């Protein structure tokens, strides 16, 4: 049922693109594929990571956090979403530069492949094979397939102003396609990280800060409105390890109303709640609740130069027709050798 529903939604979207005249609209959920999240550790914590981000994934969660890395890092993730209905993949690279700057590249791809294309397969036997858009019959020999693909490329710069404050920014390049139609967009994010006291971290990431326009080849232009992500995290020593509770709040201006956890007019608010227990920086267990009402759990293990993290997500709705569970696994390689150490450390 979920697969058929998603296919139908995509087909309706495709038909809408065919009949759209040149226009610019505020596209509610137009940038939703960029809100999925990356990394087994953050996703295991429900995506509550704006204030915690201190590795290569900071290029996505909070560009300011990228300034906190001291060695080059590479991360990969594969996300089997909704029982392999969607394929979601991520690769990120981060490099420290000089004594207080960092640069990064993050690439994300979301795709639904093998979608039946019946546009040329409609016929009515009473019309001798003449195409009839009102017919409920199909010529199965004329059914082809197409893909729905979304790409996002993040170019990140971050600077450590002091030991307790850093800032950063992203340039985002967006590429979308469905069948033979495509779109391009460019957007900007700005982030900051601040630690007002030991063990307390605060973060903010202003996404699509200038409003991002995605221009389709059909002439339709969709605007992605800004989103403010703010968060906090606090570390507590416990049983030879560290407990880190975290809370993020997404503030959007898309008029989501009842589709959000809470709203005031066109402004909506969605929370991410996360928890992590890290034992001696060897292994960790995690749990969380995210903005799309999923409960998440996860675990990670740290090996020499390599982190392996897993997360699991399930929708809270108890229904036979609910979307399948989601499994994610990510790895992060850190070139932790003296020759790669940040200058001045």
N, C-alpha and C positions, 0 to 999 in steps of 0.2 A: 504493500500500500504506500509507504513513504516514497519508494522509488518512483512509482507511477505518478504520485502527486508532484514530485520535484520535476519530473520530465514534462508534465503538463504545464507547470508554472514557467519553465524555461521556454516552452513552445509559444505560450502566450506572449512572453517578453519578446521573442523573436518576431512574431507577427506585428507587435506594436512598433518595433523598429522599422519594419518595412513600410508602415503607413504614417510615419512621423515626418512632418514638415519641419523646416529649420526653426528651431526654437531653443531657448535657454530656460531651464527649470531647475528648481532646488530638488535634487534627486534624493528623496528620503531613502536611506540604506544604500545609497550609491557607493559608499566606501566601506560597506560592511565586511567585505572580504579581508580588508586590512585590520579589522578588529578581532580576528580570530585568536591571535596570539601565537607565540613561538616558544620553543624550549620546553623540555620535560620538567625542569625545575619550576619555572614560573607557572606553567599550566597546571601542575600538581597542586599549586597554592591558589588555584582559582584565578590566576592572572593578577594577583595583588603584588605587583613588583616594581611600581614606579619609584619607590623610595629605596628598594633593595638593589636594583640593577647595578652591577659592578663588574660585568663581564661582557663578552661580545654581543650578547642579546640586548644590551643597553641601547644599541643602535635602533632597536624597535621600541622598547619600553620607556626609555628616557635617555636621549642622546647625551645628556650631561654625565651620566654614569660611566660612559666609555672612557672618560678621563682617569678613571680609577684603576684601569688595568696597567700592569707593569711588564707584561710579556705579550708577544703576539698570540692571538687565539683564533681558532677556526671551529665553527659549529655546524652540525648537520642535523636535520630532523625530518622524519617522515610521519605523517598523521593519517591513519586509516579512519577517516571520518564516516560515521553512520554506517558501519558495516561495509566499508569500501565503496560506498556510493560516490563519495568525492575523494579525490587525491589532493593532498595538501603537503607541500614540501618547502623546506627552508634551508638556505646556506648563508652563513655569515662569516666575515673576516674582519678582524680588528688588529690594528698595529699601533703601538705607542710611538710617539715621535718627540724627540728632544726630552726635556725634563718635565713638561706639564701638558702636552697635547696628545691627542689620539685621532686616528682616522679609521673609518670603517665602511664596509659595504655589506648590505643585507639584501638577499633576493628571496622573494616568496612567490609561489605559484599555486593557485587553486584551480582545479579542473574537474569537469564532468565530461567524460568521454562516451562515445557510442550512443548519442542521443538520436533516436529515429527521426528522419526528415521525410514527412509525408506530403510536402507541398506539391510534388509532381505525381502523386500516386492516387489522387482522388478521381473517381469515375462513377458514372451511373450507367448500368447495363441498358437501360431504356433509351439512352442517348447514343448508342453505338460507340461507347468508349470515350465520348466527349467529356472533358473535365467539368466537374460540377462541384463547386465549393460547398454546396448544401448537401452533398451526398454523404452517407455514413459508411460507404463502401470504399475499400482501398485496393489498388493494384499493387500487390506486395512485391512484384518484380521491380517496381520503380522506387521502392523505399531505399534511401541511402542513410548515411549517418554523418553527424557533425559534432563538434566539441564546443564547449563553453569554457574559455580560459581567461583567468585573471592573473596578471603579473604585477609585481611592485618591486622597484629597485630603490633602496635607501642609501644615499651617500651621506656619511656622518662625519662631523667635526666636533671635537670636544676639547675643552681647556680646563685644567685644574687651577683655579684662582688661588686657593689656599687648601690646607688640609681639611677644612670643614665646608668648603664651597666650590662647586664647579658648575659650568654651563656648557651647553652644546646645541647643535642645530642639525636638521636633516634637510636635504633636497630629495624629494620623492618623484620618481618617474613611474607613471602608471600606464600599463598596456592591457586593454581588454579586447576580447574577440568572441563572437558568437556566430557560427557558420561563416559566411563570407563578409560579415560586417565587423568593424573594428573601431577602437577608440584609443586616444592618447590623452594623458593629463600630466600636469606638473604641480606639485604641492610642496609646502614647507612646514616643518615642525620646529619648535624651540623648547628646550628643557632646562631645568635647573635642579641641583641637588644640594641639600644643606643639612648639616649635623649640628644643631644648636647645643647639644650636650652629648656626652659619651653614651654610646649604645642607642641613641635616638637618631633616626634618619627621616628626613622629609623630602619629598620630590614632587615636581610638577612637570607635565609634558603637554604643551599646547599644540595639538595636532591640526594640520590644515589651517594654520593660523591666518593666512591671507584669503581663505576660501579657495578650494581647488576646483578647477573646471576640467571636466572630462569631455572631450569633443569627439562625437561619433561620426563615422563616415556617412551616416544618413543625414547629417545636418543638425541632429539633436545634440545639445550641450547640457550636461548635468553638472550641477554645482554641489560639491561636498562641503557642508558647513563645518566650522571649527568645532573641535571637541577639547575640553579641558579635563585632563586626567591629573588628579591630585592624590597623594598617598602618604602614609606614614608607617614606620616599622620600628620595633623596639626589641633589643636583644636581652635575654635573661639567662644567666648561667644556671644550669640544672643538671645534676647527675653526670658530671664529666662532659657535658655537652652544652649546647646553646639552643634555647627555644626562641623562635622569632615569630611573634604574631604580626600580621600586616593587614592594612585596610586601604583600599583604593576607592575613589569615587569618580565616575565618569559623568561629566556634565555636558549634555548635548543640546543643540538648538534646532533640532529637526522636527519638532512638534510630534514626538512619538507618543505622547500622552499615555494611554493605558498599556501600551507595549513596553513601557519602562516600569521600574520598581516604584518610582514616585515622580510626579511632575507638577510643575507650576506653569500653567499656560503652555507655551511652546517649548519651555525648558524642561528637560528630563534629567533624572538622576538614577544612576545604576551603580551598585556597589560590587566590589570584589573583596572577599574575605579569605585570608590565607593563614596557614600555620605550618611551621617547619621545626623539626627537632633534628639537629645536626650533632652526631656523636663523634667528637674528637676529629672532625673534618675527614672522617673515613666513610661513614654512610649517613643517610638522612631519610626520614619519613615525613610525608607532607599530606595536607588535606586542605580543602577549600570549597568555596561556593562562588560561582561567577555570575556575570551580568545576564546570561541567557538561562538562568535558573538550572544550572547543572551542578551537581555535587562532584567534586574531584578528589582523587587521592593520588599519591605518587611516592616514589622512592628513588634514591640515587646512591651511587657508590663512586668514590674517588680513588682512582689508581694513579700510579706515577704518570704525570702529564696528561691523563685522560679522565674525564668525567662522563659517566653513563647515567642517564636519567630517564625515568618512565613515568607516565601519568595516564590516568584513566578517568573518563567523564561519563556521567549518566544523567539524562534528564529526570527531573523530579516527578514528572507526571506519570501516574500509574495507569498505563493504557496499553492494550495490545497493539495499537497503531503508532505508538511512540517511535521516534527514530532510534536506530540501533546505537549501542554503546560506542564510544570513541576511545581508541588506544593511540598513544603517542610515545615515541622513543627518540631521544636525541643524544648525541655525543658531542663533547667539546674537547678539542686538543689544545693544550697550552704548551708553547715552546719554552718550557721553564729551564733555561740554561743560561749561565752567566753572560754568554756572548749576545743573547737576545734581550737582556735586562734593560729596562728603560734607562736612559742617560741620567746621571745624577742621583741614582738610587744607591 
